[in-house]
Protein backbone atom coordinates (compact mmCIF):
# COMPACT_ATOMS: atom_id res chain seq x y z
CA UNK A 1 0.00 0.00 0.00
CA UNK A 2 1.21 3.48 -0.79
CA UNK A 3 2.15 5.45 2.28
CA UNK A 4 -0.10 8.27 0.99
CA UNK A 5 -3.12 6.07 1.60
CA UNK A 6 -2.38 5.22 5.23
CA UNK A 7 -3.89 8.50 6.41
CA UNK A 8 -7.26 8.23 4.62
CA UNK A 9 -7.52 4.53 5.46
CA UNK A 10 -6.87 4.95 9.18
CA UNK A 11 -8.90 8.16 9.38
CA UNK A 12 -11.87 6.53 7.66
CA UNK A 13 -11.77 3.33 9.66
CA UNK A 14 -11.38 5.11 12.98
CA UNK A 15 -14.00 7.71 12.07
CA UNK A 16 -16.43 4.98 11.05
CA UNK A 17 -16.08 3.08 14.31
CA UNK A 18 -16.21 6.20 16.46
CA UNK A 19 -19.19 7.67 14.59
CA UNK A 20 -21.13 4.42 14.85
CA UNK A 21 -20.38 4.21 18.56
CA UNK A 22 -21.47 7.80 19.12
CA UNK A 23 -24.72 7.36 17.21
CA UNK A 24 -25.74 3.90 18.41
CA UNK A 25 -24.14 3.42 21.85
CA UNK A 26 -27.39 3.92 23.70
CA UNK A 27 -29.06 1.33 21.51
CA UNK A 28 -26.15 -1.14 21.82
CA UNK A 29 -25.61 -0.78 25.55
CA UNK A 30 -29.33 -0.98 26.27
CA UNK A 31 -29.58 -4.25 24.35
CA UNK A 32 -32.27 -2.93 22.01
CA UNK A 33 -32.89 -4.33 18.55
CA UNK A 34 -30.90 -2.86 15.65
CA UNK A 35 -32.13 -3.68 12.16
CA UNK A 36 -29.78 -4.37 9.27
CA UNK A 37 -31.30 -1.42 7.44
CA UNK A 38 -30.57 0.98 10.31
CA UNK A 39 -27.00 -0.35 10.56
CA UNK A 40 -26.54 0.28 6.82
CA UNK A 41 -28.13 3.73 7.05
CA UNK A 42 -25.80 4.76 9.86
CA UNK A 43 -22.82 3.36 7.92
CA UNK A 44 -23.80 5.24 4.77
CA UNK A 45 -24.27 8.42 6.79
CA UNK A 46 -20.88 7.98 8.44
CA UNK A 47 -19.20 7.39 5.08
CA UNK A 48 -20.95 10.38 3.48
CA UNK A 49 -20.03 12.85 6.21
CA UNK A 50 -16.51 11.46 6.38
CA UNK A 51 -16.08 11.69 2.60
CA UNK A 52 -17.20 15.31 2.47
CA UNK A 53 -15.00 16.32 5.40
CA UNK A 54 -11.98 14.43 4.08
CA UNK A 55 -12.27 15.86 0.56
CA UNK A 56 -12.57 19.46 1.73
CA UNK A 57 -9.69 19.14 4.20
CA UNK A 58 -7.44 17.21 1.83
CA UNK A 59 -7.98 19.46 -1.18
CA UNK A 60 -7.54 22.61 0.92
CA UNK A 61 -4.34 21.20 2.42
CA UNK A 62 -2.98 20.17 -0.99
CA UNK A 63 -3.75 23.57 -2.49
CA UNK A 64 -2.24 25.42 0.47
CA UNK A 65 0.98 23.42 0.12
CA UNK A 66 1.03 24.10 -3.60
CA UNK A 67 0.55 27.84 -3.08
CA UNK A 68 3.30 27.94 -0.45
CA UNK A 69 5.76 26.06 -2.66
CA UNK A 70 4.83 28.16 -5.70
CA UNK A 71 5.59 31.36 -3.81
CA UNK A 72 8.99 30.01 -2.82
CA UNK A 73 9.92 28.76 -6.28
CA UNK A 74 8.59 31.66 -8.34
CA UNK A 75 7.88 34.72 -6.17
CA UNK A 76 7.15 36.98 -9.15
CA UNK A 77 4.40 34.74 -10.64
CA UNK A 78 3.38 32.13 -8.06
CA UNK A 79 -0.05 31.43 -9.58
CA UNK A 80 1.35 29.78 -12.74
CA UNK A 81 2.08 26.54 -10.85
CA UNK A 82 -1.17 26.65 -8.93
CA UNK A 83 -3.30 26.81 -12.10
CA UNK A 84 -1.56 24.02 -14.00
CA UNK A 85 -1.28 20.26 -13.86
CA UNK A 86 -0.13 20.36 -10.24
CA UNK A 87 -3.52 21.76 -9.29
CA UNK A 88 -5.19 18.88 -11.12
CA UNK A 89 -2.91 16.46 -9.27
CA UNK A 90 -3.98 17.99 -5.95
CA UNK A 91 -7.61 17.40 -6.94
CA UNK A 92 -6.98 13.79 -8.03
CA UNK A 93 -5.07 13.02 -4.83
CA UNK A 94 -7.87 14.49 -2.71
CA UNK A 95 -10.46 12.47 -4.63
CA UNK A 96 -8.49 9.20 -4.32
CA UNK A 97 -8.08 9.74 -0.59
CA UNK A 98 -11.77 10.53 -0.30
CA UNK A 99 -12.76 7.23 -1.92
CA UNK A 100 -10.45 5.32 0.41
CA UNK A 101 -11.58 7.25 3.48
CA UNK A 102 -15.28 6.85 2.69
CA UNK A 103 -14.93 3.13 1.98
CA UNK A 104 -13.00 2.49 5.17
CA UNK A 105 -15.43 4.67 7.15
CA UNK A 106 -18.32 2.55 5.88
CA UNK A 107 -16.46 -0.64 6.80
CA UNK A 108 -15.42 0.76 10.17
CA UNK A 109 -18.95 1.69 11.14
CA UNK A 110 -20.11 -1.79 10.23
CA UNK A 111 -17.74 -3.27 12.83
CA UNK A 112 -19.87 -2.44 15.88
CA UNK A 113 -23.19 -2.24 14.08
CA UNK A 114 -22.83 -5.22 11.78
CA UNK A 115 -21.58 -7.52 14.51
CA UNK A 116 -24.37 -6.38 16.81
CA UNK A 117 -27.08 -7.12 14.24
CA UNK A 118 -25.41 -10.31 13.01
CA UNK A 119 -25.00 -11.68 16.55
CA UNK A 120 -28.65 -10.92 17.38
CA UNK A 121 -27.93 -8.08 19.82
CA UNK A 122 -24.91 -9.62 21.58
CA UNK A 123 -23.53 -6.51 23.27
CA UNK A 124 -20.41 -8.15 24.69
CA UNK A 125 -19.33 -9.57 21.33
CA UNK A 126 -19.97 -6.30 19.50
CA UNK A 127 -18.10 -4.14 22.00
CA UNK A 128 -15.24 -6.66 22.32
CA UNK A 129 -14.68 -6.84 18.57
CA UNK A 130 -15.01 -3.08 18.22
CA UNK A 131 -12.50 -2.37 20.98
CA UNK A 132 -10.18 -5.09 19.63
CA UNK A 133 -10.37 -3.43 16.20
CA UNK A 134 -9.37 -0.08 17.68
CA UNK A 135 -6.53 -1.69 19.63
CA UNK A 136 -5.25 -3.50 16.51
CA UNK A 137 -5.47 -0.27 14.56
CA UNK A 138 -3.43 1.46 17.27
CA UNK A 139 -0.87 -1.36 17.20
CA UNK A 140 -0.54 -1.23 13.42
CA UNK A 141 -0.15 2.54 13.46
CA UNK A 142 2.48 2.37 16.18
CA UNK A 143 4.44 -0.24 14.24
CA UNK A 144 4.07 1.59 10.94
CA UNK A 145 5.46 4.83 12.33
CA UNK A 146 7.77 3.44 15.01
CA UNK A 147 5.61 4.72 17.84
CA UNK A 148 5.07 3.22 21.25
CA UNK A 149 2.62 0.35 20.84
CA UNK A 150 1.29 0.44 24.39
CA UNK A 151 0.48 4.14 24.20
CA UNK A 152 -1.27 3.82 20.84
CA UNK A 153 -3.21 0.73 21.86
CA UNK A 154 -4.24 2.21 25.21
CA UNK A 155 -5.16 5.52 23.59
CA UNK A 156 -7.35 3.92 20.94
CA UNK A 157 -9.02 1.66 23.50
CA UNK A 158 -9.66 4.57 25.88
CA UNK A 159 -10.98 6.82 23.14
CA UNK A 160 -13.38 4.11 21.97
CA UNK A 161 -14.59 3.58 25.51
CA UNK A 162 -15.00 7.32 26.13
CA UNK A 163 -17.00 7.81 22.92
CA UNK A 164 -19.20 4.84 23.81
CA UNK A 165 -19.97 6.33 27.23
CA UNK A 166 -20.64 9.79 25.77
CA UNK A 167 -22.84 8.26 23.06
CA UNK A 168 -24.80 6.37 25.70
CA UNK A 169 -25.65 9.60 27.52
CA UNK A 170 -26.20 11.68 24.38
CA UNK A 171 -28.76 9.09 23.15
CA UNK A 172 -28.81 9.94 19.46
CA UNK A 173 -30.58 6.68 18.52
CA UNK A 174 -32.80 5.04 21.09
C-alpha positions in Angstrom: 0.0 0.0 0.0 1.2 3.5 -0.8 2.2 5.5 2.3 -0.1 8.3 1.0 -3.1 6.1 1.6 -2.4 5.2 5.2 -3.9 8.5 6.4 -7.3 8.2 4.6 -7.5 4.5 5.5 -6.9 5.0 9.2 -8.9 8.2 9.4 -11.9 6.5 7.7 -11.8 3.3 9.7 -11.4 5.1 13.0 -14.0 7.7 12.1 -16.4 5.0 11.0 -16.1 3.1 14.3 -16.2 6.2 16.5 -19.2 7.7 14.6 -21.1 4.4 14.8 -20.4 4.2 18.6 -21.5 7.8 19.1 -24.7 7.4 17.2 -25.7 3.9 18.4 -24.1 3.4 21.8 -27.4 3.9 23.7 -29.1 1.3 21.5 -26.2 -1.1 21.8 -25.6 -0.8 25.6 -29.3 -1.0 26.3 -29.6 -4.3 24.4 -32.3 -2.9 22.0 -32.9 -4.3 18.6 -30.9 -2.9 15.7 -32.1 -3.7 12.2 -29.8 -4.4 9.3 -31.3 -1.4 7.4 -30.6 1.0 10.3 -27.0 -0.3 10.6 -26.5 0.3 6.8 -28.1 3.7 7.0 -25.8 4.8 9.9 -22.8 3.4 7.9 -23.8 5.2 4.8 -24.3 8.4 6.8 -20.9 8.0 8.4 -19.2 7.4 5.1 -21.0 10.4 3.5 -20.0 12.8 6.2 -16.5 11.5 6.4 -16.1 11.7 2.6 -17.2 15.3 2.5 -15.0 16.3 5.4 -12.0 14.4 4.1 -12.3 15.9 0.6 -12.6 19.5 1.7 -9.7 19.1 4.2 -7.4 17.2 1.8 -8.0 19.5 -1.2 -7.5 22.6 0.9 -4.3 21.2 2.4 -3.0 20.2 -1.0 -3.7 23.6 -2.5 -2.2 25.4 0.5 1.0 23.4 0.1 1.0 24.1 -3.6 0.6 27.8 -3.1 3.3 27.9 -0.4 5.8 26.1 -2.7 4.8 28.2 -5.7 5.6 31.4 -3.8 9.0 30.0 -2.8 9.9 28.8 -6.3 8.6 31.7 -8.3 7.9 34.7 -6.2 7.2 37.0 -9.1 4.4 34.7 -10.6 3.4 32.1 -8.1 0.0 31.4 -9.6 1.4 29.8 -12.7 2.1 26.5 -10.9 -1.2 26.7 -8.9 -3.3 26.8 -12.1 -1.6 24.0 -14.0 -1.3 20.3 -13.9 -0.1 20.4 -10.2 -3.5 21.8 -9.3 -5.2 18.9 -11.1 -2.9 16.5 -9.3 -4.0 18.0 -5.9 -7.6 17.4 -6.9 -7.0 13.8 -8.0 -5.1 13.0 -4.8 -7.9 14.5 -2.7 -10.5 12.5 -4.6 -8.5 9.2 -4.3 -8.1 9.7 -0.6 -11.8 10.5 -0.3 -12.8 7.2 -1.9 -10.4 5.3 0.4 -11.6 7.3 3.5 -15.3 6.9 2.7 -14.9 3.1 2.0 -13.0 2.5 5.2 -15.4 4.7 7.1 -18.3 2.6 5.9 -16.5 -0.6 6.8 -15.4 0.8 10.2 -18.9 1.7 11.1 -20.1 -1.8 10.2 -17.7 -3.3 12.8 -19.9 -2.4 15.9 -23.2 -2.2 14.1 -22.8 -5.2 11.8 -21.6 -7.5 14.5 -24.4 -6.4 16.8 -27.1 -7.1 14.2 -25.4 -10.3 13.0 -25.0 -11.7 16.6 -28.6 -10.9 17.4 -27.9 -8.1 19.8 -24.9 -9.6 21.6 -23.5 -6.5 23.3 -20.4 -8.2 24.7 -19.3 -9.6 21.3 -20.0 -6.3 19.5 -18.1 -4.1 22.0 -15.2 -6.7 22.3 -14.7 -6.8 18.6 -15.0 -3.1 18.2 -12.5 -2.4 21.0 -10.2 -5.1 19.6 -10.4 -3.4 16.2 -9.4 -0.1 17.7 -6.5 -1.7 19.6 -5.3 -3.5 16.5 -5.5 -0.3 14.6 -3.4 1.5 17.3 -0.9 -1.4 17.2 -0.5 -1.2 13.4 -0.2 2.5 13.5 2.5 2.4 16.2 4.4 -0.2 14.2 4.1 1.6 10.9 5.5 4.8 12.3 7.8 3.4 15.0 5.6 4.7 17.8 5.1 3.2 21.3 2.6 0.4 20.8 1.3 0.4 24.4 0.5 4.1 24.2 -1.3 3.8 20.8 -3.2 0.7 21.9 -4.2 2.2 25.2 -5.2 5.5 23.6 -7.4 3.9 20.9 -9.0 1.7 23.5 -9.7 4.6 25.9 -11.0 6.8 23.1 -13.4 4.1 22.0 -14.6 3.6 25.5 -15.0 7.3 26.1 -17.0 7.8 22.9 -19.2 4.8 23.8 -20.0 6.3 27.2 -20.6 9.8 25.8 -22.8 8.3 23.1 -24.8 6.4 25.7 -25.7 9.6 27.5 -26.2 11.7 24.4 -28.8 9.1 23.2 -28.8 9.9 19.5 -30.6 6.7 18.5 -32.8 5.0 21.1 
